[in-house]
């Protein structure tokens, strides 16, 4: 397959996904394969929560919409323009995927295919259905993909390189198990927000999206706030009240009750609005339904802290207070060229 053929195939996939907007599903008769795939995909989305309790239809639709927007011809061209994808000798690349949020490994999946390699996928037990469905749609679009995509349930064998995502504990296992293969091993990361008190209500509402999307389970979810000493959280709590309905979801509510009880039994000082607790803590990783915060004295010292802790941070949101930060409300809509852990996946795939 030529690069143009692969790009066009992913653009067609994007058009297929673009039909599935939460609350506004619209069948486009010009889209390939709807007779076979359209209704089945709706059924799969509705069933996703039975496969993984955190995969509510709303969250799955959001993930699908994000990929529909990403897979445009313009985005694919901009993403790939910086690479020389000619003369790639196809290798078999194994993917060990996480399952914390829907389609979390899809970027690795398309990166392997767009560079001309074969992909061997070991899905998470928490997300075993969405990616195989989209793989079948790609094969229907371009049958040459059939021999380049395979899934495995057991032991990974006969591969040339690996991209594996997991916790800090599983990463140590991955590093040992895959020590003889070219690899990208991803560990736990968290995202942070830097506030100074000048944020508008709209920006703080958008920050709520960064906190609550996917119930806070993603590495791009904000789990830590840096605020100036003396900061009042009144405006923050007022803005995020818009997300109060999250407490009506049982799994989230159970985590809220449990984690709040643990904090209170430990005599920690909390701020609480009935669906989110915030606690002063130096850690980056807060439990579900909680966000940690920490005071900073000046931006220069905070910038040094963030630079030193770069290996623990996925992304930073702010109102341009610190360098390399992104706008509020954008953490869960990365561009194709925004790589996890700031490791260029395509560049890696071109070296194996």
N, C-alpha and C positions, 0 to 999 in steps of 0.2 A: 504494500500500500504506500502511496505517496503521502507526503505531509499534508497536502491539500485535501486528499481524500479523508484522512483522519480528522482534520479540522472540520471539514464539512459534516462529517458524521456526528461530531460532538455538538455542532451548531444545531443539527436536526434533533439531537437529544434535548438540547435546551428548549427548543420549540415545543417538544412533547411535554416537558416538565412545566412549561409556562401555562399550560391549560389548567393546572391544579392549584388554584389560589383558594385559601381557606375562606369559605363563605361565598365564593364566586367561581365555581368550577364551570369552565366554558369549553365545550368540545369544538375544536377547529378541524373542519373537514379536510383542510389542506395538509394536515399533519400525517406523516407516514405511520401506518400500523395501528391506527386507533381501533379498527374492528377487532383486533386481537388483544390489544394491550390496555385500552382506555378504561373499560369497566373493571378489569382485573386490578389495575393500579389503585382505583378508588377503593375496592374491596380490601386490598393489602394495607392501605393507609388506615382504614377503619379497624382493621385487625391488629395493627401494630401494637396497640396498648395491651392486647392479650399476650403478646410475645415478650413485651418489656413494659412494665407498669409505668415507667417514666415517659414512654413514647406516646403521649396523647396525640390525637389527630392534629390539634393546633400546633404542637411542636414539630411534628413531621411535616406538615404543610409549610411551616416556616423554613425548614431545611431545604425542602424541594424548591420553594420560591427563590431562596438564596442561590441555589445552583442554576435555576432557570435564568436568573439575571447574569450570573457569571459566564455562562456558556454562550456568549454572543460572539459573532465573528470578529467584532472589534476587540473584545477582551482577549480572545485566543490569539489574535495577531499581535497585539501588544505584548502579551506574555511571552510568546515564543520568538519574538524578533531579536532578542539578545543572544540567542543560541545558534550554533551551527549544528543542525540535526541531520546533516548529510553523512553518509558512510558509517552509520551506527551498525555495529555487529550485534545482532540480537542475542541477548542473554535471558535467562529465566530469573526473574526477580520475585522473591517471596515477600508477601505482606502479612504481618501479624497485626490485626486490627483491634482497636479498642471498641467499646460499645457504649460509652457514656452518653453520647448524643447521636441523633440519627445521621447516618452517612458520614460519620466522622473520618473515615478512611478514604473517602471518595477522591480527594485530591491526589493522594499517593497512587490510587488506581489509575486515574487518567494520565498522570505523569509518566507512569511506566509505559502505557500504551502509546502515548503521543511521541515518546522518544524511540519507539520501534521495538521495544523489548516485549517479552512474554511475561504475563503476570500469573503468579500462583498465590491464591488468596486463602488465608485462614481467618475466617470471620470470628468475631467475638460471639460467645453464646448469647449475649444480650442484643445482638443485631445480626441475625442470620438470614434475613429475607429481602430487605430493601436493595442491597447491592447486587445480589444474584438476579433480581428482577431487572434492574437497569442493565446488567451485563447481557441478559437475554435480548433486551430491546436493541442494544448496540449490535449484537450479532445479527438480528433481523435486518437492521439497517445496512450492515456491511458484513456479509458472511465470512470474509477473510479473518475477522476477529475470532471466529470459532476456535481456531487452532492457537490462539494467542492468549486465551483466558481460561483459567481452570481454578476450581475451588477444591479445597481439601479439608476434611474433618479431623483426620488423625495427625500423624507425624509428618512434618515437612521433610521432603527428600528431593534430591536432584535439582538443586537451584544454585545460582551463581552469586547472588547478592540478596540482601534482606533489608527491609525497613520494618521495624517492630516498635510498637507503642504500648506502654504499660505504666504501672506504678514504679516508684523508686525501687521497690523490692523485686518486682518482676524484671526490671531493667538489669539488675545484677545477674539474674539468671540468663537473660538474653545475651549479655556481654560475654558470659562464659560459653554458652551454647553455640553462639555464632562467631566465636573468636577467630575462626579461620576464613571467614567470608567478609567481603566488603559490606559495610552495614551503616545504617542510621538507626540509633537506638534512642527513642524518646522517653523521657521520664516525666514525673509530675511537674507541672508549672501552674502558675496562677497569674491573674491579671490584676492590676491596681488602678486606682483613680487618684489623681492629685487635685485637691480643691484649695481655693484661697478665699472663699466667701463671696466672690463677685459673680458666681454663676447665676444665670437666669433660671427661672422656674422651668422653662422648656429644656434647658440643658440638664437639669437635675432629673426631670422626668425621663429624658433619654438615658441618663445614667441608670435609672431603674431598669431599663431594657437590658443594659449590660450586666446587671446583677441578677435579674429574675429569669431571663430567657433560658430555656432548657432546665429550669429550676435551679440554676447555679451549678450544674454538673460539668460544664465544659472548662477547659483550661483557659479559654478566652473570656470566661465570666469574671467580672470584678468581684474579688473576695476580700479586698483590703483597700481602705481609704487612708490617704495621707492628708491631714488637715493642719492648718496653722494653730498654734497654741491659743486657746481662748475661743476657738471656733464654736459657733452655736449650730446644733443639728436641727433646729426648728424648721428651717427652709427645706432641708433634705427630707425630713419626715413628711412635711406637707406635700412635697412633690411626689414622693413615691407612694402616697396613699392611693394613687391611681391603680396600683397593682394589688390592692387588698384582697381581690378575689382568689389569689393564689392559695390562700389558707383554706379554701373550700376543697382543695384537692387532697385526698386522704393521705397519700404517701408524704406529701410535703408537710401537712399538718402534724403527722406523727413525728417527723423529724424536728419540727419546731417545738413540740411539747417535750420531746426527749432531751434535745440539746439545751433548751432553756432550763429544764430541771437540773441537768448536770452542772450548768454554770451556777445556778443559784445554790445548789448543795455545796459547791466549792467556794461559796461566798464571793464570787466575782461581781463586780459592779457592772450592771447592764443598762443600756437604753433599749426600750422595747415599745413597739407600736401595735402589738397584737398579731403581727405576721412576720416580723423580722426583728432579731436582736442584734445590737451592735455592741462590741466589747473592745476595750483597749487591749491590744496584744501585739507583740513584735512579729508574730508569725505571719506568713503570707496565706496559708491555707486554712480557711475557716470552714466549719461544718455547714451542711445544708441548712438554710433558714437563718444564717448568721453571717455578718460581715465584721471583720476586725478593722480597727482604726488605730492610727498612731499619729502623734503630733510631730510637726517639724518646726525648727527654729527659723531656718532660712532656706531659700530655694537652692542655693549653691551646694549646701551640705546635703540636701535631699537628692540632688542630682548625682552627687558622688555615691550616695547610698544605692541609688538605682543602678548606676554603672557597675558597682561592685557586686550587686546581686543579680546581674543580668541573666545568669544561668537558672534563676528561679522564677523569672518573670516572662510571661508570654507576650503581653502587650500592656501599654500604659495609656490611659485616657486622661485628658485634661483640656483646659481652655488655653492651649499653647503655653502652659506654665513651664513645662520641662521639654527637653528636646526629644524628637522621635515619638511624640505622643500623637494619638489619633483622637478624632472628635467623639464626644459623648454619643452613645447609641449606635456605634459602628463595630463594636468588637466581634459580633457574630455574623458580620458580612465582609469577611476578608476578600481582597482581590486574589486572582489566580497567582499573582507574583508575591503575595504575602505568605511567606513560608513559615510553617510551624518551627518553633525554636530558632528561627532565623538561619536555618540550614537549607541551602538551595538544593531542593530535591532533584531538579532537572540537571543541574551541574553535576551532582553526584552520579546520576544515572548515565551521564555521558562519559564518565571516567572508568566504569567497571569493565 
